[in-house]
Amino acid sequence: MKNSCNWEVIDDFQSFSEFARLVAWIESQVSEKTAFEVPVKDWYAGSGFTERWFQCSTSKSVWRLVFPDGPFHGYWGEVA
C-alpha cells in the first residue's frame, strides 16, 4: 500500500542497513516538511520496543516505525 508520501508497508526488514536507509529517508522527509514526527499514542508492539510515528503532510495518514529487536525484524506501516 502506498500513500501520497510514497510510503509502502515493510513487514520485516531484511537487514539493519535496509532499516537504516528507511530511517534516513523518513528523517529527510521530516527535514523537508513533507512528513512530521508525531507522538506515539498506543504501543502496538509493546512498551519494550522502540517505536516512532510519522504523519504524511499531504494525506495526513499516520505510520509507525517499530525498530528491529531480534528475533523481531521491525515493521513500517500505517496505524490502524
Residue pairs with C-beta under 8 A, 6 or more apart in sequence:
1 8
1 9
1 78
2 8
3 56
3 59
3 61
3 78
4 56
4 58
4 59
5 29
5 34
5 35
5 56
5 57
5 58
5 59
5 61
7 56
7 61
7 63
7 76
9 76
9 77
9 78
10 18
10 22
10 74
10 75
10 76
10 77
11 75
11 77
12 73
12 74
12 75
13 19
13 22
13 68
13 73
13 74
13 76
14 73
16 68
19 67
19 68
19 74
22 65
22 76
23 65
26 35
26 54
26 65
29 35
29 54
30 36
30 37
30 54
33 57
34 56
34 57
34 58
35 54
35 55
35 56
35 57
36 54
36 55
36 57
37 52
37 53
37 54
37 55
38 53
38 54
38 55
38 62
39 53
40 51
40 52
40 53
40 64
41 53
41 79
43 49
43 51
44 51
44 64
44 66
44 79
45 51
45 66
45 72
45 75
48 69
49 66
49 67
49 69
49 72
50 66
50 67
50 69
51 64
51 65
51 66
51 67
52 64
52 65
53 62
53 63
53 64
53 65
53 79
54 62
54 63
54 64
54 65
55 61
55 62
55 63
56 62
56 63
61 78
62 78
62 79
63 76
63 77
63 78
63 79
64 75
64 76
64 77
64 78
64 79
65 74
65 75
65 76
66 72
66 74
66 75
66 76
67 74
68 74
